[in-house]
């Protein structure tokens, strides 16, 4: 039996809409291709059925992950602005 090759994970943005117009967005979900396939083909349908949400749909888009330097800049800017407000 051949060993399984590990599947890489990718960030996704998941938006769920109901037939009544309600929606929610889960900004970042990290999934392997197999997990994404399972979510779309099995789990979402099961969850919608259990909730009795007919006509619900899910939109999944690959998300762009922020790079480390961008995160550092944004955190620094946030902390500096907090310091200015206190002073």
C-alpha positions as CSV (number, residue, x, y, z in Angstrom):
1,X,0.0,0.0,0.0
2,X,1.5,3.4,-1.0
3,X,1.7,6.0,1.7
4,X,-0.7,8.9,1.4
5,X,0.8,12.2,0.3
6,X,-0.1,15.0,2.7
7,X,-2.5,17.5,1.3
8,X,-1.6,21.1,1.7
9,X,-4.1,23.4,3.4
10,X,-5.3,26.6,1.8
11,X,-7.2,29.6,3.3
12,X,-10.8,30.1,2.2
13,X,-13.5,32.6,2.8
14,X,-16.9,31.0,3.3
15,X,-20.2,32.9,2.9
16,X,-23.5,31.2,3.7
17,X,-26.8,32.6,2.4
18,X,-30.3,31.5,3.2
19,X,-33.4,31.8,1.1
20,X,-34.7,34.4,3.5
21,X,-31.8,36.7,2.7
22,X,-29.8,36.2,5.9
23,X,-26.1,35.6,5.5
24,X,-23.0,35.1,7.4
25,X,-19.3,35.1,6.4
26,X,-16.6,33.0,8.0
27,X,-13.6,35.0,6.9
28,X,-10.8,32.4,7.0
29,X,-11.1,28.7,7.0
30,X,-8.0,26.6,6.4
31,X,-8.9,23.4,4.5
32,X,-7.3,20.7,2.5
33,X,-8.8,20.0,-0.9
34,X,-10.4,16.8,0.5
35,X,-11.9,18.7,3.5
36,X,-13.3,21.3,1.1
37,X,-14.8,18.6,-1.1
38,X,-16.3,16.9,1.9
39,X,-17.7,20.2,3.3
40,X,-19.4,21.1,0.0
41,X,-20.7,17.7,-0.9
42,X,-21.7,16.3,2.6
43,X,-21.4,18.5,5.6
44,X,-23.1,21.7,4.3
45,X,-26.1,19.7,3.0
46,X,-26.4,17.8,6.3
47,X,-26.2,21.0,8.3
48,X,-28.8,22.8,6.1
49,X,-31.1,19.8,6.4
50,X,-30.8,19.6,10.2
51,X,-31.6,23.4,10.4
52,X,-34.5,23.1,8.0
53,X,-32.9,25.8,5.8
54,X,-34.3,25.1,2.3
55,X,-32.6,27.1,-0.5
56,X,-29.5,27.8,1.5
57,X,-26.3,28.1,-0.4
58,X,-22.6,28.4,0.3
59,X,-20.0,30.5,-1.5
60,X,-16.4,29.5,-1.0
61,X,-13.5,31.6,-2.3
62,X,-9.8,31.1,-1.9
63,X,-8.6,33.8,0.4
64,X,-5.4,35.7,0.2
65,X,-3.5,35.3,3.4
66,X,-1.8,38.4,4.7
67,X,2.0,38.2,4.8
68,X,3.9,38.4,8.0
69,X,5.3,41.9,7.4
70,X,1.8,43.3,6.6
71,X,0.5,41.9,9.9
72,X,3.4,43.5,11.8
73,X,2.8,46.9,10.1
74,X,-1.0,46.7,10.9
75,X,-0.4,45.7,14.5
76,X,2.2,48.5,15.0
77,X,-0.2,51.1,13.5
78,X,-3.0,49.9,15.7
79,X,-0.8,50.1,18.8
80,X,0.6,53.5,17.9
81,X,-2.9,54.9,17.4
82,X,-4.0,53.5,20.7
83,X,-1.0,55.2,22.4
84,X,-1.9,58.6,20.7
85,X,-5.5,58.4,22.0
86,X,-4.3,57.8,25.6
87,X,-1.8,60.7,25.6
